[in-house]
């Protein structure tokens, strides 16, 4: 059994200590590399990058879920203020953001990260937008039949 310490904190960087173990061809780690982030032994660098890509996609999914209702409300407010065309463009960005959020949730799931919350919120936002659009069409249709 080796008498070298198992953790980096207990390792003595004294040169005399290193001379004792040079006979066994054991190299002492340099103190400069002790601050670097190390990967667990069971994960390869590819798996680590997949996890970070999955977390990033899950965060984007949640971001799109919260930006979508904001863009819809802002677009509706611009319509009320009299800026019709620009307000309509901003309001129509809401379902596009929801679709992007659902897509990012699926990307996160492919990378092994749980992104169910973002997918559910984006799906609900898309259903609400479709419901409001249908309500406006029914109201416009009813008003056109009054004549």
Secondary structure, 3 states (H helix, E strand, C coil): CCCCCCCCCCCCCCHHHHHHCCCCCCCCCCHHHHHCCCCCCCCCHHHHHHHHHHHHHHHHHHHHHHHHHHHHHHHHHHHHHCCHHHHHHHHCHHHHHHHHHHHHHHHHHHCCCCCHHHHHHHHHHHHHHHHHHHHHHHHHHHHHCCC
